[in-house]
Amino acid sequence: MEIAFIKTPIGIAKIVGDENGITEISVLDEGEVSKTIPPILQVVVQQLQEYFLNKRSTFDFKLNPKGTEFQQRVWKELLNIPFGKTISYLDLSKKLGDVKAIRAVASANGKNPLWIVVPCHRVIGTDGSLTGYAGGLWRKKWLLEHESPTSQQTLF
């Protein structure tokens, strides 16, 4: 596995992957930025930088997250949430075919190892509230405002 750390507006992004795909993208509060980026991770770094510069709304590198079959189903469904849009945990549960699985869906969402790229930040409470985000609600708010199609003072 190769690892790279890059500076972003929401912290230091940790990127982990190999020729089979990217297994982790997370954001740390602090850390040292990589002096060199392994060749296998360069496209990921480039696309993340474009995302933060408002020049990219989708990603096209290979993903290889590790998780249970159920978590994989949830993460795959997250990829269907359009840029600049949100969905509730309840609606996500319905899309997965089991409205009663809302807690399991929320748990799988919270274990998403590919922040930003698999957009778990686009899942909100049924009442529109920002709920749960492994990276902290301030990062979730930042990402949603960053992706907002209209420029406004604040979403929340």
Order of alpha helices (4+ residues) and beta strands (2+ residues): beta-beta-beta-alpha-alpha-beta-alpha-alpha-beta-alpha
